[in-house]
Amino acid sequence: MRYGVMDARAWYMESVEEALRSLGTGPQGLSQGEAERRLLESGPNEVRGEKRISPLGIFLRQFKNALVLILLAAVVASALIGGVLDAAVIAVIIVFVALMGFVQEYRAEKAIASLKTLAAPRAKVLRDWKRVEIPAREVVVGDIVLLDSGDRVPADARLIEIVEMEVDEAPLTGESTPVRKDVGALLEEVGVAERRNMVFTATTVTYGRGVAVVTATGMATEFGKIAAALQEVEPSPTPLEARLSYVGRWLGLAAILIVAFVSLIQIAVRGRPPLEMVIWGIALAVAAVPEALPAVVTGTLAIGVQRMSKRNAIVRKLPAVEALGAVTVICSDKTGTLTRNEMQIQEQTTIYKKGESQYTILRYGAMAAKWHEPPRDAL
């Protein structure tokens, strides 16, 4: 087998002896040489996040906006018709907007990277019967991990010894109550939350202690599978981004159509020279562009980011502030976690109808209800 890769084996259904034998290890742990070999083969025990974007990429991302692109076109157009001063002013606005967004996002990326460094956990393992403490990223499949109360589990592992052990698995399953562990093999396939003889990455020992043999590391862990699934989700634009893009598209289209129409009328009816009308049309289009709008939007979002930072909240992208401000209701289950990221209407009851007006009660499972109440004078 290739140690550390995703394995479909149900380790929770195997006895302790079978698991140790299958993983090529024993109660004494791996030798240092074997551990290094497996680390080279499987890679570090890390849950890989999205690929970090370079500072240049962060800066260029500021220009992926319909209004900013229109302003860039306005700079070129102004320069072509000789309006150097206008072109310079618009260019300064564009640079100001891009730099403001770049500074905020670059600071957020640096802060997130610093937090990851500070949070890098360590693990206690057995190597040739010797207890050693190593960085969690160096844990490999087959390592014997020693877990005490308060320790963070460094990898998915099959328990082989426990003493009154309980583990907080809320980061993985959402259950707020610590799970009591056991070492006996299970007789049937069960979900992650029912695997009482297993411990998982990112969970925490709340009581007791135990010894476990690592069965999966890195992206092969249950937590890694969730991270991999999240990375496949395409981010959707925020309400503000969608509206600005909509305004930018229609503004650009309307400006082109109006300028073309007016220019053709001037050429056909009044006999104006075509070159003069083209220059005049470009000047009209530049005048129609709201140069200050992107700067106002970016400045407002930056103020929101600063206010969030004073409350110890890191905002990665400027538009996220607006998306957070658009939230009116947060629905969560009894454990306080957002699980499926969706709600389904299970019941709709019409309680009043008159003419074209209709009022209903919509019930969303057992989590929330939205009431459309009829006017008082209609009852």
N, C-alpha and C positions, 0 to 999 in steps of 0.2 A: 504493500500500500504506500501511497505518498502521504507522508505525515503533514497534517495541517490543511489539506485540501478538504473541500466539502464532502462529507461522508454521509450516506443515507442509513448507516447502521443505527439501530435502536439500542444504544448503549444502556439505556435504563431497563431493558429487558434481559440483560446479561448479568450473570453473577459477578462478584468482585474478581474471582479467580479468572473467569473467562475474559473479562475486560482487560485485566493486566496482561494476560498472555497474548491477546489480540493486538495490544498496543506495544508489545515488545519491551515491557518494563517490569518492575517488581517493587516490593515495599521499600527497597533501598534507594529507589530513584534511578535516574539515568546517570551514566558517566559524563564527565565534562566534555569529552571528545565526541560522544554520541549526540549530546545536546547541541553542540556546535554544528555537527553535520546536519542534523534535522533543521536547525535554524537556517542554514544556507539553502536547504532544499525547499522549505516551505515559506521562507521570508519572515519578517518580524510580525509579532502578534499585535497588529494594529487594525482598527476599523478605519478604512480609507474613506475620507470624505470627498467632496467634490474637488476637482483640480483647482489649485489656487491660481488666481489670475494675476498677471504681472502688473506693476505700476503703469506701464504703457497701455496695457489692456484696459485697466480701470479708467485711464484718461480718455481713450478712444471710445469707451462705452458711453461717455457723456454726450456724444454726438449722435447716438441712435435715437433721435427724437425728431418727429416730423417738423416741429416749429424751428428747431435748430438748423435742420437741413434747408428749410426755406430761407432762414437768415443767411446761411452760407451762399445760397443762390443769389440773395439780394446783394451780398458783398461783391460777388463777381459781376453782377449786372451794373451796380453803381460804378465799379471801376471801369467797365467798358464804355459807359456813357460819359465818363470824365468826372463823375462825382467822387473824387478821391476822399474828400472830407467825410461824406456820408458813409463811404465804404469803411473808412478807418473807425468811425464811431460804432458801426454795427459789428465790426470785427472785435473791438474792445469788449462789447457786450457779450459776444459769443465766448471769448476767452475768459471773461469773468464768470460766466455761468459754468463753463467746463472746469475751471480751477476750483470753484466752490464745491461742486459735486465731487471732484477728484479728492480734495482734501478730506471731506467728510468720510467718503468710502474707504480711502487709504487708512485713515485713523482707525476705522472700525475693523478692517482686516488685520491691522497690527495688534489691536487689542484682543481680537479673537485668537490670534496666534500665540500671544503672551499667556492667555488663559489656558490654552492647551498645554503649554510648557509647564505652567505651574501645577496643573492637575495630573501630570504624568505619574501614574501609580507605580508602586513596587510590589513585588511578590516574594513570599518565603517558600522555597522549594528544597527538596532533598536531592543532593548530588553525591552518589556513593556514600550513603548514610550520613552525609554531613548536611547540616541545615545552613543554607546560604540565602542571602537576600539579593535579588537581582531586579533590574527594571522589568516591568510587566511585558514590555515589547520583546523581551528575550525568552519568554516562556514558550515551550514547544509541546507538541503532542507527546504524551508519555511521561511528562514531568509529574512528580508527586508534589502537590501543593498543600501547604499547611495554612489553615484558615482559623483565625481567632475572632472573637467578638470585636466588631468595628472595622474588620478588614473588608476591602473591596475585592470581589472575585475577579481574577485577572483573565480567565478564559472559561469556556464551557468544560465541565469536568464531571466525572462519575465519582460519587462519594464512596469511600472504602472504610472509613471510620468516622464516628461522630460521638459527641458528648452533649446531649440536650441542645441540639443545634437548630437555630431558626434564622431564616434569611428573608430580607426585604426584597421582593421581586417586582416592586411597583414600576421601576423603569422599563421592565420588559412586558409584564402582564397587565399592569394597571391596578393590581390588587394592593390595597393599602395595608392589609393585615399581614404580618410576617408569616412565612410558611415554615411549618415544622418539618424537619428532614428525617430521612430514614436511609438505610443502606441496602435493604432487601430488594431483590429484583422484582420488577412488575411483570405480570403475566399477560398483559394485553397492551395494544397500542393506545396511547393517551396523548392529549395535547401537552404543550409546554408547561402550562400551569399545574398539571397533575403529576409531573415527573418529580416525585418527592425525593428520589435518590440522585438527583442531578443538581448542580449549581451552574449559574450562567454569568457570562460577562456583564459587568456594570451593575450587578446586584451586590448587596451588602449584608454581611453577617451581623445580625443584631443580638444574638445570644448564643452562648455555648462555643464550641470549637469543632473542627473536623479536619479530616485528611481526604484528599481527592486526587484522582488521576486525570490529567487533562485529555480530553477527547477531541477538541476542536479549538483552533486559534484564528485570530484575525477575521477575515470576511467569511470564514466557514462557520462562525458561531451564530447562534440565533440572533443576537444583536446585529452582527454583521450582515445577515440576510435582510433584516429590516432596513439597514442603511443602504444596501445595494438596491432594494426596491424603491426607496425614496429618491435615489439619484436618477432613476429612470423617469421620474415625473417632470414634465416640462412646466416651468413656472409660467403662470398666467399674468398678464399685465394688471396693474392696480387700476381702480376706477379712474384715478386722475390720469394715468398714462393712456388709458383707452380714450378718455375724453380729449386730451391734448392731441393725440394722434388723429382722432376724428376731426377736430377743429383744423389741424394743420393740413390734412388732405383736402377738405372742402374749401379752406381758405386759399390754398394754392390753385385748386381747380377754378374757383370763382374768379380769382385775379386774372388767370390766363384767359378765360372766356370773355370777361369784361374788356380787358385790354385789347384782345383780338377784335372784338366786335366794334369798339370805339375807333380803333385804328383803321379798320376796313371802311367804316362810315366816313372818316375824315379823308381817306384816299379816294373813295368812289364818288362822294358827293361834293367835297370841296376841292378835290384835286391836289391835295397836299403831297409833297414828295414822299415816296415810300420809306426812304432811309430816315427822314426826319420823324415820320410817324412811328417807326420801329424804336428809335431812341426815346421818343415821347412815351410810348407804351411801356418800355422798360422802366422808365422813371415813375410812371403811375403804379406799376406793379410793386416797385420798391417801397413807394409811399403807403401802399395798402398793407404792408407787413407790420404787425405789431412787435417792434423790436424789443420793447420793454417786458413783454409778457413772460418769456422764459426766465428773465432775470428776477422778476417778481415772484414767480412760482418757486424757483430754486432758493431764493432768499427766505421765503416763508417756510419751506421744508427744512432749511438749515436751522432756523430758529426752533422748529419743533424737535430736531435732533439734539440740539443743545439742551433743551429742557428735559428731554428723556435722559441724557447723559448725567444731568444733575441728580437724577433719581436712580443712578447706577444701572441704566438700561442701555445696551449697545444696539444701535440701529445700523444694520449693515449697508442698506441702500436708502437714499433719500426718499423715494416714493413709498417706502414701507411705512413711513410716519403717517402719510395720508391714508394708507390702507388700514392702519390701526385706528385712526380717527373715524373711519367710516363704520367701524363695528358698533352695533347697537345692542346686540344680544349674543351672549356666549352660552351655548348649551353644553353641559357636561354630564357624565354619568355619576353614579354614587361615589366612585373612587376619585373624582376630581380630574379625570384624564379625558382627553379628546381621543376617542378610539378610531372610529371609521371615517371621520372627517365628512360625514354626510348625515342627513336626516331624511326619513321617509314618512310621508303622510299616511297614517293608518286609519284615520276616520275623518269624514267630512259631514257635518250636519247643518242643513239649512234651517235657520230659526226664524227668518222673517223675509218676506218677499212682497214687493209692491212696485208694479210697473217694471222699470228697468233696474231697480235697486235690489240687491240681494246680499244678505249678511249671513255669514257662516262661522261655525267654530271648526278650526282645523286642529286636530290632535296629532302631535308628532311622537309616536311611541308613548313611553312613560316619562319622557324627559322634559317636554315643554308643550305649551299650548298657546295658540295665538287666537285672540278673540276679536272679531269684527263686530262691534256693538252697534245696533240700530239707533237712530235718533230717538231722544226721549219722547218727542211729540208723535212718533209713529206707533208707539205702543198703547 
